[in-house]
Amino acid sequence: MTFSTILFLHGGGLSARMWQPQIERLPEFRCLAPDLPGHGQLADVALSIPDTVRRLADLLRQETPGGRAHVVGLSYGGVVAQALMVHHPELVDHVILSGTSVRLSGLLFGILKLQAVLNRPLLKLLSPSQIAWLTAVQFGIPPEFRQAMGEDMRLVSADSFLALSLAYGEIETPPRFDRPVLVCVGEKETLPAKMFARRLVRQMDGSRGVSIPCLGHVWNLQSPELFSQVVRAWVTDASLPGEIQDLKV
């Protein structure tokens, strides 16, 4: 029996283990969830979008039937997913981009770079449990995932943290993609996040934007079952769960 493949791309500062709840709930799919360069088991590898995309393309060619997979990217993972769509569209089937961004420039990009420079020394001084607590407060992470997230963030080097911020000034968004693309944003995400989601839908002709009621940025951990239902429905061309609302763009 051949299983459809889903490639999960994690958020910045985290690792592939953020997708464990989805892997457990989607047994009918072959789930690939690699650590991205600069993170997790690849924390010592320099963070570079071109290198990351090359690695993912090689993975898909080697590990998937026909070399094509559905792609789910959250936050920074959505940035990487967009680059994969641009440079290797033949490897990508259905796409879900959640809580991600279009290319930043001007004031917003400057603020992001400054934040990266100022925050990294502080993070080095904190214990994994303290980092986990701060992250949990910011993103509403359930208690059972907090320690793992703190440990993941401690692995990210100062150089990777800065490169991660710079990546948002180099985002490549395909103007159109010939496979279904779903852009998600949590109802409780920030106003900029909602603005970026709407801009992404407008920039990518043919994509669909949705809002996730009562949830925030890392909603795959806040509501693992709902997130998994959305993934299953989208990649099988089924109707999305009834509570999902179309995004007004």
Short mmCIF file of the C-alpha atoms (twelve columns), coordinates in Angstrom:
data_MODEL
# 
_entry.id   MODEL 
# 
loop_
_atom_site.group_PDB 
_atom_site.id 
_atom_site.type_symbol 
_atom_site.label_atom_id 
_atom_site.label_alt_id 
_atom_site.label_comp_id 
_atom_site.label_asym_id 
_atom_site.label_seq_id 
_atom_site.Cartn_x 
_atom_site.Cartn_y 
_atom_site.Cartn_z 
_atom_site.pdbx_PDB_model_num 
ATOM 1   C CA . MET A 1   0.000   0.000  0.000  1 
ATOM 2   C CA . THR A 2   1.330   3.484  -0.928 1 
ATOM 3   C CA . PHE A 3   0.819   6.273  1.598  1 
ATOM 4   C CA . SER A 4   0.635   9.931  0.627  1 
ATOM 5   C CA . THR A 5   3.525   11.881 2.131  1 
ATOM 6   C CA . ILE A 6   3.254   15.053 4.213  1 
ATOM 7   C CA . LEU A 7   6.337   17.173 4.851  1 
ATOM 8   C CA . PHE A 8   6.018   19.187 8.085  1 
ATOM 9   C CA . LEU A 9   8.255   22.262 8.465  1 
ATOM 10  C CA . HIS A 10  8.634   23.576 12.019 1 
ATOM 11  C CA . GLY A 11  8.712   27.106 13.381 1 
ATOM 12  C CA . GLY A 12  11.817  29.156 14.090 1 
ATOM 13  C CA . GLY A 13  13.637  28.310 17.315 1 
ATOM 14  C CA . LEU A 14  11.827  24.983 17.644 1 
ATOM 15  C CA . SER A 15  12.398  21.542 16.129 1 
ATOM 16  C CA . ALA A 16  10.625  18.714 14.351 1 
ATOM 17  C CA . ARG A 17  9.208   17.395 17.612 1 
ATOM 18  C CA . MET A 18  6.604   20.163 17.580 1 
ATOM 19  C CA . TRP A 19  4.825   17.997 14.989 1 
ATOM 20  C CA . GLN A 20  4.577   14.852 17.104 1 
ATOM 21  C CA . PRO A 21  0.869   15.430 17.900 1 
ATOM 22  C CA . GLN A 22  0.100   15.534 14.157 1 
ATOM 23  C CA . ILE A 23  2.231   12.502 13.335 1 
ATOM 24  C CA . GLU A 24  0.333   10.522 15.975 1 
ATOM 25  C CA . ARG A 25  -3.040  11.618 14.597 1 
ATOM 26  C CA . LEU A 26  -2.334  11.102 10.887 1 
ATOM 27  C CA . PRO A 27  -1.303  7.422  10.708 1 
ATOM 28  C CA . GLU A 28  -2.716  7.022  7.199  1 
ATOM 29  C CA . PHE A 29  0.004   9.336  5.831  1 
ATOM 30  C CA . ARG A 30  3.749   9.023  5.634  1 
ATOM 31  C CA . CYS A 31  4.886   11.988 7.731  1 
ATOM 32  C CA . LEU A 32  8.312   13.555 7.283  1 
ATOM 33  C CA . ALA A 33  9.319   16.088 9.932  1 
ATOM 34  C CA . PRO A 34  13.007  16.977 9.605  1 
ATOM 35  C CA . ASP A 35  14.917  19.374 11.809 1 
ATOM 36  C CA . LEU A 36  15.786  22.408 9.695  1 
ATOM 37  C CA . PRO A 37  19.383  23.745 9.599  1 
ATOM 38  C CA . GLY A 38  20.176  25.817 12.655 1 
ATOM 39  C CA . HIS A 39  17.651  23.895 14.776 1 
ATOM 40  C CA . GLY A 40  17.353  20.683 16.772 1 
ATOM 41  C CA . GLN A 41  19.792  18.003 15.662 1 
ATOM 42  C CA . LEU A 42  21.050  20.366 12.938 1 
ATOM 43  C CA . ALA A 43  21.716  23.241 15.343 1 
ATOM 44  C CA . ASP A 44  25.395  23.306 14.334 1 
ATOM 45  C CA . VAL A 45  24.558  23.724 10.630 1 
ATOM 46  C CA . ALA A 46  24.468  27.301 9.348  1 
ATOM 47  C CA . LEU A 47  20.946  28.573 8.738  1 
ATOM 48  C CA . SER A 48  20.472  29.391 5.080  1 
ATOM 49  C CA . ILE A 49  17.233  29.282 3.100  1 
ATOM 50  C CA . PRO A 50  18.923  28.110 -0.158 1 
ATOM 51  C CA . ASP A 51  20.745  25.313 1.675  1 
ATOM 52  C CA . THR A 52  17.589  24.346 3.552  1 
ATOM 53  C CA . VAL A 53  15.615  24.118 0.322  1 
ATOM 54  C CA . ARG A 54  18.317  21.980 -1.308 1 
ATOM 55  C CA . ARG A 55  18.267  19.591 1.640  1 
ATOM 56  C CA . LEU A 56  14.486  19.308 1.557  1 
ATOM 57  C CA . ALA A 57  14.446  18.734 -2.206 1 
ATOM 58  C CA . ASP A 58  16.975  15.924 -1.804 1 
ATOM 59  C CA . LEU A 59  14.888  14.426 1.012  1 
ATOM 60  C CA . LEU A 60  11.719  14.426 -1.075 1 
ATOM 61  C CA . ARG A 61  13.438  12.907 -4.093 1 
ATOM 62  C CA . GLN A 62  14.888  10.132 -1.966 1 
ATOM 63  C CA . GLU A 63  12.054  9.398  0.444  1 
ATOM 64  C CA . THR A 64  8.735   9.951  -1.345 1 
ATOM 65  C CA . PRO A 65  7.007   7.942  -4.081 1 
ATOM 66  C CA . GLY A 66  7.296   10.027 -7.218 1 
ATOM 67  C CA . GLY A 67  9.298   12.647 -5.329 1 
ATOM 68  C CA . ARG A 68  6.270   14.745 -4.372 1 
ATOM 69  C CA . ALA A 69  4.718   15.553 -0.997 1 
ATOM 70  C CA . HIS A 70  2.082   17.734 0.587  1 
ATOM 71  C CA . VAL A 71  3.811   20.510 2.562  1 
ATOM 72  C CA . VAL A 72  2.729   22.024 5.889  1 
ATOM 73  C CA . GLY A 73  4.761   24.976 7.168  1 
ATOM 74  C CA . LEU A 74  4.148   26.991 10.328 1 
ATOM 75  C CA . SER A 75  5.758   30.389 10.931 1 
ATOM 76  C CA . TYR A 76  9.394   30.102 9.719  1 
ATOM 77  C CA . GLY A 77  8.425   26.736 8.260  1 
ATOM 78  C CA . GLY A 78  6.007   28.644 6.036  1 
ATOM 79  C CA . VAL A 79  8.872   30.836 4.838  1 
ATOM 80  C CA . VAL A 80  10.825  27.718 3.880  1 
ATOM 81  C CA . ALA A 81  7.745   26.185 2.255  1 
ATOM 82  C CA . GLN A 82  7.318   29.240 0.017  1 
ATOM 83  C CA . ALA A 83  10.936  28.968 -1.139 1 
ATOM 84  C CA . LEU A 84  10.430  25.271 -1.873 1 
ATOM 85  C CA . MET A 85  7.338   26.143 -3.928 1 
ATOM 86  C CA . VAL A 86  9.328   28.689 -5.934 1 
ATOM 87  C CA . HIS A 87  12.430  26.607 -6.633 1 
ATOM 88  C CA . HIS A 88  11.048  23.055 -6.712 1 
ATOM 89  C CA . PRO A 89  7.340   23.234 -7.561 1 
ATOM 90  C CA . GLU A 90  7.515   19.769 -9.107 1 
ATOM 91  C CA . LEU A 91  8.135   18.315 -5.624 1 
ATOM 92  C CA . VAL A 92  5.174   19.985 -3.920 1 
ATOM 93  C CA . ASP A 93  1.524   18.909 -3.883 1 
ATOM 94  C CA . HIS A 94  -1.086  20.536 -1.599 1 
ATOM 95  C CA . VAL A 95  0.265   23.269 0.711  1 
ATOM 96  C CA . ILE A 96  -0.723  24.678 4.113  1 
ATOM 97  C CA . LEU A 97  0.988   27.896 5.249  1 
ATOM 98  C CA . SER A 98  0.116   28.857 8.825  1 
ATOM 99  C CA . GLY A 99  1.074   31.981 10.739 1 
ATOM 100 C CA . THR A 100 3.724   32.902 8.222  1 
ATOM 101 C CA . SER A 101 4.692   36.041 6.357  1 
ATOM 102 C CA . VAL A 102 5.381   37.752 3.095  1 
ATOM 103 C CA . ARG A 103 8.702   39.537 2.587  1 
ATOM 104 C CA . LEU A 104 9.287   42.224 5.233  1 
ATOM 105 C CA . SER A 105 10.933  45.522 4.464  1 
ATOM 106 C CA . GLY A 106 11.360  48.956 5.975  1 
ATOM 107 C CA . LEU A 107 10.451  49.594 9.590  1 
ATOM 108 C CA . LEU A 108 9.034   46.146 10.372 1 
ATOM 109 C CA . PHE A 109 12.137  44.402 9.100  1 
ATOM 110 C CA . GLY A 110 14.376  46.770 11.064 1 
ATOM 111 C CA . ILE A 111 12.434  46.095 14.252 1 
ATOM 112 C CA . LEU A 112 12.698  42.340 13.734 1 
ATOM 113 C CA . LYS A 113 16.494  42.513 13.267 1 
ATOM 114 C CA . LEU A 114 16.914  44.686 16.363 1 
ATOM 115 C CA . GLN A 115 14.748  42.331 18.396 1 
ATOM 116 C CA . ALA A 116 16.910  39.388 17.329 1 
ATOM 117 C CA . VAL A 117 20.105  41.146 18.381 1 
ATOM 118 C CA . LEU A 118 18.714  42.232 21.746 1 
ATOM 119 C CA . ASN A 119 16.892  39.037 22.691 1 
ATOM 120 C CA . ARG A 120 19.535  36.412 22.009 1 
ATOM 121 C CA . PRO A 121 21.927  37.345 24.879 1 
ATOM 122 C CA . LEU A 122 18.953  37.331 27.251 1 
ATOM 123 C CA . LEU A 123 17.883  33.861 26.117 1 
ATOM 124 C CA . LYS A 124 21.390  32.535 26.804 1 
ATOM 125 C CA . LEU A 125 21.050  33.602 30.425 1 
ATOM 126 C CA . LEU A 126 17.763  31.811 30.991 1 
ATOM 127 C CA . SER A 127 17.170  28.175 31.846 1 
ATOM 128 C CA . PRO A 128 15.126  25.978 29.476 1 
ATOM 129 C CA . SER A 129 12.197  26.123 31.897 1 
ATOM 130 C CA . GLN A 130 12.295  29.943 31.960 1 
ATOM 131 C CA . ILE A 131 12.474  30.126 28.174 1 
ATOM 132 C CA . ALA A 132 9.587   27.667 27.959 1 
ATOM 133 C CA . TRP A 133 7.524   29.807 30.317 1 
ATOM 134 C CA . LEU A 134 8.154   33.001 28.316 1 
ATOM 135 C CA . THR A 135 7.307   31.266 25.053 1 
ATOM 136 C CA . ALA A 136 4.195   29.739 26.569 1 
ATOM 137 C CA . VAL A 137 2.979   33.125 27.788 1 
ATOM 138 C CA . GLN A 138 3.543   34.698 24.371 1 
ATOM 139 C CA . PHE A 139 1.954   31.935 22.301 1 
ATOM 140 C CA . GLY A 140 -0.422  30.198 24.704 1 
ATOM 141 C CA . ILE A 141 1.424   26.876 24.632 1 
ATOM 142 C CA . PRO A 142 -0.133  24.045 26.683 1 
ATOM 143 C CA . PRO A 143 1.965   23.028 29.733 1 
ATOM 144 C CA . GLU A 144 2.891   19.571 28.420 1 
ATOM 145 C CA . PHE A 145 4.879   21.070 25.514 1 
ATOM 146 C CA . ARG A 146 6.668   23.895 27.314 1 
ATOM 147 C CA . GLN A 147 9.820   22.157 28.503 1 
ATOM 148 C CA . ALA A 148 10.566  20.681 25.083 1 
ATOM 149 C CA . MET A 149 10.128  24.085 23.423 1 
ATOM 150 C CA . GLY A 150 12.490  25.698 25.914 1 
ATOM 151 C CA . GLU A 151 15.121  23.033 25.252 1 
ATOM 152 C CA . ASP A 152 14.783  23.540 21.496 1 
ATOM 153 C CA . MET A 153 15.214  27.301 21.758 1 
ATOM 154 C CA . ARG A 154 18.386  26.898 23.829 1 
ATOM 155 C CA . LEU A 155 20.006  25.033 20.930 1 
ATOM 156 C CA . VAL A 156 19.669  27.906 18.473 1 
ATOM 157 C CA . SER A 157 22.945  29.836 18.178 1 
ATOM 158 C CA . ALA A 158 23.212  33.619 18.068 1 
ATOM 159 C CA . ASP A 159 24.182  33.415 14.384 1 
ATOM 160 C CA . SER A 160 21.201  31.216 13.558 1 
ATOM 161 C CA . PHE A 161 18.856  33.480 15.485 1 
ATOM 162 C CA . LEU A 162 20.050  36.488 13.478 1 
ATOM 163 C CA . ALA A 163 19.922  34.569 10.177 1 
ATOM 164 C CA . LEU A 164 16.381  33.527 11.049 1 
ATOM 165 C CA . SER A 165 15.366  37.169 11.356 1 
ATOM 166 C CA . LEU A 166 17.151  38.146 8.137  1 
ATOM 167 C CA . ALA A 167 15.288  35.398 6.276  1 
ATOM 168 C CA . TYR A 168 12.078  37.403 6.634  1 
ATOM 169 C CA . GLY A 169 13.597  40.096 4.426  1 
ATOM 170 C CA . GLU A 170 14.273  37.561 1.661  1 
ATOM 171 C CA . ILE A 171 10.983  35.653 1.467  1 
ATOM 172 C CA . GLU A 172 10.100  34.415 -1.998 1 
ATOM 173 C CA . THR A 173 6.358   34.056 -2.550 1 
ATOM 174 C CA . PRO A 174 5.178   32.361 -5.741 1 
ATOM 175 C CA . PRO A 175 2.676   34.637 -7.536 1 
ATOM 176 C CA . ARG A 176 0.628   31.553 -8.343 1 
ATOM 177 C CA . PHE A 177 0.837   27.847 -7.594 1 
ATOM 178 C CA . ASP A 178 -0.909  25.149 -9.608 1 
ATOM 179 C CA . ARG A 179 -1.783  23.034 -6.559 1 
ATOM 180 C CA . PRO A 180 -4.180  23.950 -3.693 1 
ATOM 181 C CA . VAL A 181 -2.716  26.392 -1.161 1 
ATOM 182 C CA . LEU A 182 -4.323  27.122 2.217  1 
ATOM 183 C CA . VAL A 183 -3.191  30.165 4.229  1 
ATOM 184 C CA . CYS A 184 -4.128  29.944 7.927  1 
ATOM 185 C CA . VAL A 185 -3.946  32.462 10.737 1 
ATOM 186 C CA . GLY A 186 -5.166  32.094 14.307 1 
ATOM 187 C CA . GLU A 187 -7.928  34.396 15.480 1 
ATOM 188 C CA . LYS A 188 -5.787  35.240 18.527 1 
ATOM 189 C CA . GLU A 189 -2.637  35.998 16.549 1 
ATOM 190 C CA . THR A 190 -1.285  39.546 16.362 1 
ATOM 191 C CA . LEU A 191 -2.649  42.185 14.003 1 
ATOM 192 C CA . PRO A 192 0.563   42.052 11.899 1 
ATOM 193 C CA . ALA A 193 0.196   38.272 11.562 1 
ATOM 194 C CA . LYS A 194 -3.353  38.694 10.267 1 
ATOM 195 C CA . MET A 195 -2.198  41.439 7.908  1 
ATOM 196 C CA . PHE A 196 0.561   39.192 6.528  1 
ATOM 197 C CA . ALA A 197 -1.920  36.345 6.007  1 
ATOM 198 C CA . ARG A 198 -4.206  38.592 3.975  1 
ATOM 199 C CA . ARG A 199 -1.294  39.925 1.946  1 
ATOM 200 C CA . LEU A 200 -0.103  36.397 1.280  1 
ATOM 201 C CA . VAL A 201 -3.528  35.388 -0.063 1 
ATOM 202 C CA . ARG A 202 -3.640  38.483 -2.262 1 
ATOM 203 C CA . GLN A 203 -0.120  37.900 -3.585 1 
ATOM 204 C CA . MET A 204 -0.648  34.209 -4.326 1 
ATOM 205 C CA . ASP A 205 -3.383  34.000 -6.906 1 
ATOM 206 C CA . GLY A 206 -5.725  31.063 -6.362 1 
ATOM 207 C CA . SER A 207 -4.888  30.472 -2.678 1 
ATOM 208 C CA . ARG A 208 -7.513  30.326 0.058  1 
ATOM 209 C CA . GLY A 209 -7.236  32.128 3.396  1 
ATOM 210 C CA . VAL A 210 -8.863  30.963 6.629  1 
ATOM 211 C CA . SER A 211 -9.027  32.108 10.238 1 
ATOM 212 C CA . ILE A 212 -8.827  29.597 13.079 1 
ATOM 213 C CA . PRO A 213 -11.323 30.610 15.815 1 
ATOM 214 C CA . CYS A 214 -10.116 31.064 19.405 1 
ATOM 215 C CA . LEU A 215 -6.539  29.897 18.690 1 
ATOM 216 C CA . GLY A 216 -3.149  31.543 18.275 1 
ATOM 217 C CA . HIS A 217 0.173   31.167 16.494 1 
ATOM 218 C CA . VAL A 218 1.213   27.631 17.440 1 
ATOM 219 C CA . TRP A 219 -2.301  26.226 17.158 1 
ATOM 220 C CA . ASN A 220 -1.081  22.768 16.169 1 
ATOM 221 C CA . LEU A 221 -0.135  22.392 19.867 1 
ATOM 222 C CA . GLN A 222 -3.096  24.320 21.252 1 
ATOM 223 C CA . SER A 223 -5.566  22.115 19.374 1 
ATOM 224 C CA . PRO A 224 -3.731  19.105 17.901 1 
ATOM 225 C CA . GLU A 225 -6.939  17.369 16.848 1 
ATOM 226 C CA . LEU A 226 -8.336  20.351 14.928 1 
ATOM 227 C CA . PHE A 227 -5.007  21.039 13.228 1 
ATOM 228 C CA . SER A 228 -4.774  17.395 12.161 1 
ATOM 229 C CA . GLN A 229 -8.349  17.467 10.869 1 
ATOM 230 C CA . VAL A 230 -7.540  20.535 8.762  1 
ATOM 231 C CA . VAL A 231 -4.430  18.867 7.337  1 
ATOM 232 C CA . ARG A 232 -6.303  15.665 6.519  1 
ATOM 233 C CA . ALA A 233 -9.175  17.524 4.877  1 
ATOM 234 C CA . TRP A 234 -6.991  19.857 2.830  1 
ATOM 235 C CA . VAL A 235 -4.612  17.258 1.398  1 
ATOM 236 C CA . THR A 236 -7.505  14.934 0.477  1 
ATOM 237 C CA . ASP A 237 -9.632  17.690 -1.120 1 
ATOM 238 C CA . ALA A 238 -12.351 17.263 1.521  1 
ATOM 239 C CA . SER A 239 -14.346 19.993 3.265  1 
ATOM 240 C CA . LEU A 240 -12.606 21.785 6.122  1 
ATOM 241 C CA . PRO A 241 -14.052 21.454 9.647  1 
ATOM 242 C CA . GLY A 242 -17.164 23.590 10.077 1 
ATOM 243 C CA . GLU A 243 -15.658 25.978 12.628 1 
ATOM 244 C CA . ILE A 244 -12.958 27.166 10.210 1 
ATOM 245 C CA . GLN A 245 -13.812 30.619 8.863  1 
ATOM 246 C CA . ASP A 246 -12.827 32.116 5.524  1 
ATOM 247 C CA . LEU A 247 -10.437 35.043 5.852  1 
ATOM 248 C CA . LYS A 248 -11.723 38.370 4.585  1 
ATOM 249 C CA . VAL A 249 -9.043  39.734 2.273  1 
# 
